[in-house]
Amino acid sequence: MKTVGYIRVSTQDQAESGLSLKHQEEKIKAYCEAMDFELIEIRSDAGFSGKSLKRPAIQDIIKMIQEKQVEAVVILKLDRLTRSVKDLCYLVELFEKLGVALVSVQDSINTTTAAGRLVVNVLGSVSQWEREAIAERTKAALGVKKQQGLRIGGIPFGFKIATDNKTLLSVESEQEALGLIRELRSSGLSYRKIAAELELRGIPTKKGGKVWQAKTILNLCQIGC
């Protein structure tokens, strides 16, 4: 059975150390040897999140599957392939349609069987639930800190840090700029047009720059500017 392996780490530090990638590679090679799979190559996405399929190696593998160059894809764990239930469903359907097996070594999954397909979907749902639960807890914790006026990560636009290096203090000029952003957004202006208006009025960015990015306006609006 012609097989391609897939390995992934999400951070640049992991990618540079190579330890996790090496571990995944060794386990996949050992499994394929034990199962008498013909491992033609192992593709790697180093420093890429599993939240989407916008990764070079996984796109290459999808192309290989579509061109029927392989009969199986082997991964160490399901979360190395994806952390999105939607993307997982897409991949499982693609593999099934083209007769390609998905094998997860540590999860004991093989989608050539109905039981294997059931398990892969259940595990994918649990993986996404866990990620969303962590995000909710983090958001709640940050909300409490914000209510207490404590610093959260970098110093947000509209505030400055107090001498205790913890408490946030309002910056009047920046708060006025935030008010303007709210007003412009409510009137229906796009983030790009709001950025242009701030530049036109000579309102500086947090770092004192003269150029505003639409993405910056979007981020400010998302955190409740």
C-alpha positions as CSV (number, residue, x, y, z in Angstrom):
1,M,0.0,0.0,0.0
2,K,1.6,3.2,-1.2
3,T,1.7,5.6,1.8
4,V,2.6,9.2,2.6
5,G,3.3,10.3,6.2
6,Y,2.3,13.7,7.5
7,I,3.9,15.5,10.5
8,R,3.2,19.0,11.9
9,V,4.2,21.3,14.8
10,S,2.4,24.6,15.4
11,T,5.1,26.9,16.8
12,Q,8.4,28.1,15.3
13,D,10.3,27.0,18.4
14,Q,9.1,23.5,17.9
15,A,10.0,23.7,14.3
16,E,13.5,24.9,15.0
17,S,14.2,22.3,17.7
18,G,13.0,19.5,15.4
19,L,12.4,17.2,18.4
20,S,8.6,16.8,18.0
21,L,8.9,16.4,14.2
22,K,11.6,13.8,14.6
23,H,9.5,11.9,17.2
24,Q,6.5,11.9,14.8
25,E,8.6,10.8,11.9
26,E,10.2,7.9,13.8
27,K,6.8,6.6,15.0
28,I,5.3,6.8,11.5
29,K,8.3,5.0,10.0
30,A,8.1,2.2,12.6
31,Y,4.3,1.8,12.1
32,C,4.6,1.6,8.3
33,E,7.4,-1.0,8.6
34,A,5.4,-3.1,11.1
35,M,2.3,-2.9,8.8
36,D,4.3,-3.5,5.6
37,F,3.1,-0.2,4.2
38,E,5.2,1.3,1.4
39,L,6.1,4.7,2.8
40,I,7.1,6.8,-0.2
41,E,7.7,10.0,1.8
42,I,6.9,12.1,4.8
43,R,5.6,15.6,4.3
44,S,6.1,18.2,7.1
45,D,4.4,21.5,8.0
46,A,6.7,23.1,10.5
47,G,5.3,26.1,12.5
48,F,1.7,25.8,11.2
49,S,-1.5,25.8,13.2
50,G,-4.0,23.0,12.7
51,K,-6.9,25.4,12.7
52,S,-7.1,25.5,8.9
53,L,-5.8,23.5,5.9
54,K,-3.8,26.5,4.6
55,R,-0.6,24.6,5.0
56,P,1.9,23.7,2.2
57,A,2.4,20.1,3.0
58,I,-1.2,19.2,3.6
59,Q,-2.1,20.8,0.4
60,D,0.5,18.8,-1.4
61,I,-0.9,15.6,0.2
62,I,-4.5,16.5,-0.9
63,K,-3.2,16.9,-4.4
64,M,-1.4,13.6,-4.3
65,I,-4.7,12.0,-3.1
66,Q,-6.7,13.6,-5.9
67,E,-4.1,12.4,-8.4
68,K,-4.3,8.9,-6.9
69,Q,-0.6,8.8,-6.1
70,V,-1.1,7.2,-2.7
71,E,-3.4,4.7,-1.0
72,A,-3.0,5.8,2.6
73,V,-2.0,8.7,4.8
74,V,-0.4,8.0,8.1
75,I,-0.2,10.5,11.0
76,L,0.9,10.1,14.6
77,K,-2.2,11.7,16.1
78,L,-5.4,13.1,14.7
79,D,-4.7,16.7,16.0
80,R,-1.5,16.7,13.8
81,L,-3.8,16.5,10.8
82,T,-6.4,19.1,11.8
83,R,-8.1,20.7,14.8
84,S,-11.2,21.6,12.9
85,V,-14.2,19.3,12.7
86,K,-15.3,20.9,9.4
87,D,-11.9,20.3,7.8
88,L,-11.7,16.8,9.3
89,C,-15.1,15.9,7.8
90,Y,-13.9,17.3,4.4
91,L,-10.7,15.2,4.5
92,V,-12.5,12.0,5.7
93,E,-15.0,12.4,2.9
94,L,-12.3,13.1,0.3
95,F,-10.3,10.0,1.5
96,E,-13.3,7.8,1.4
97,K,-14.4,9.0,-2.1
98,L,-11.0,8.3,-3.6
99,G,-10.4,5.1,-1.6
100,V,-7.5,6.4,0.5
101,A,-7.1,5.2,4.1
102,L,-6.5,7.6,6.9
103,V,-4.4,6.0,9.7
104,S,-3.7,7.6,13.1
105,V,-1.1,5.6,14.9
106,Q,-1.7,6.6,18.6
107,D,-5.4,6.9,18.1
108,S,-5.6,3.4,16.6
109,I,-7.7,4.7,13.7
110,N,-8.0,3.2,10.3
111,T,-10.8,4.6,8.1
112,T,-11.0,1.6,5.9
113,T,-13.5,0.4,8.4
114,A,-16.9,1.9,9.5
115,A,-15.8,1.8,13.1
116,G,-12.6,3.7,12.2
117,R,-14.7,6.4,10.5
118,L,-17.0,6.7,13.5
119,V,-14.1,7.1,15.9
120,V,-12.3,9.7,13.8
121,N,-15.4,11.9,13.7
122,V,-15.9,11.5,17.5
123,L,-12.3,12.4,18.3
124,G,-12.4,15.3,16.0
125,S,-15.5,16.7,17.8
126,V,-13.9,16.2,21.2
127,S,-10.7,18.0,19.9
128,Q,-12.6,21.0,18.8
129,W,-14.7,21.1,22.0
130,E,-11.5,21.1,24.1
131,R,-10.0,24.0,22.1
132,E,-13.2,26.0,22.3
133,A,-13.6,25.3,26.0
134,I,-10.0,26.5,26.6
135,A,-10.7,29.7,24.6
136,E,-13.9,30.4,26.6
137,R,-12.0,30.0,29.9
138,T,-9.2,32.3,28.7
139,K,-11.7,34.9,27.6
140,A,-13.5,34.8,30.9
141,A,-10.2,35.1,32.9
142,L,-9.1,38.1,30.7
143,G,-12.5,39.7,31.2
144,V,-12.1,39.6,35.0
145,K,-8.7,41.2,34.7
146,K,-10.0,43.9,32.4
147,Q,-12.8,44.7,34.9
148,Q,-10.2,45.0,37.6
149,G,-8.2,47.5,35.5
150,L,-5.2,45.1,35.3
151,R,-2.9,44.9,32.4
152,I,-3.6,42.1,29.9
153,G,-0.6,41.4,27.6
154,G,0.4,44.5,25.7
155,I,-0.8,47.9,26.6
156,P,-4.0,48.4,24.6
157,F,-4.8,51.6,22.6
158,G,-6.6,54.1,24.9
159,F,-4.5,53.3,28.0
160,K,-1.1,53.6,29.6
161,I,0.5,51.6,32.3
162,A,0.6,52.9,35.9
163,T,3.8,53.0,38.0
164,D,2.9,49.7,39.5
165,N,3.3,48.2,36.0
166,K,0.0,46.4,36.4
167,T,-2.9,48.9,36.5
168,L,-4.1,50.5,33.2
169,L,-4.8,54.3,33.2
170,S,-6.9,56.0,30.5
171,V,-5.2,58.2,27.9
172,E,-7.7,61.0,27.1
173,S,-6.6,61.6,23.5
174,E,-6.6,57.9,22.7
175,Q,-10.0,57.4,24.3
176,E,-11.3,60.2,22.1
177,A,-9.9,58.4,19.1
178,L,-11.7,55.2,20.2
179,G,-14.9,57.2,20.5
180,L,-14.4,58.5,16.9
181,I,-13.9,55.0,15.7
182,R,-17.1,53.8,17.3
183,E,-18.9,56.7,15.7
184,L,-17.5,56.1,12.3
185,R,-18.2,52.4,12.4
186,S,-21.8,53.0,13.5
187,S,-22.3,55.3,10.5
188,G,-21.4,52.4,8.3
189,L,-17.8,53.2,7.3
190,S,-15.5,50.3,6.5
191,Y,-12.4,49.6,8.5
192,R,-10.3,50.8,5.6
193,K,-12.2,54.1,5.4
194,I,-12.0,54.6,9.1
195,A,-8.2,54.2,8.9
196,A,-8.1,56.8,6.2
197,E,-10.2,59.2,8.2
198,L,-7.9,58.8,11.2
199,E,-4.9,59.5,9.0
200,L,-6.7,62.6,7.5
201,R,-7.3,64.0,11.0
202,G,-3.7,63.4,12.0
203,I,-4.5,61.0,14.9
204,P,-1.4,59.0,15.8
205,T,-1.3,55.3,16.3
206,K,-0.3,53.7,19.6
207,K,3.3,53.9,18.7
208,G,3.0,57.4,17.3
209,G,2.9,56.5,13.7
210,K,0.9,58.3,11.0
211,V,-0.4,55.3,9.1
212,W,-3.4,53.3,10.3
213,Q,-4.1,49.7,9.0
214,A,-7.6,48.4,8.5
215,K,-6.7,45.3,10.5
216,T,-5.8,47.5,13.5
217,I,-9.3,49.1,13.3
218,L,-10.8,45.7,13.1
219,N,-8.9,44.5,16.2
220,L,-10.0,47.5,18.1
221,C,-13.6,47.0,17.2
222,Q,-13.4,43.3,18.1
223,I,-12.2,44.0,21.7
224,G,-15.0,46.5,22.1
225,C,-13.6,49.9,21.2
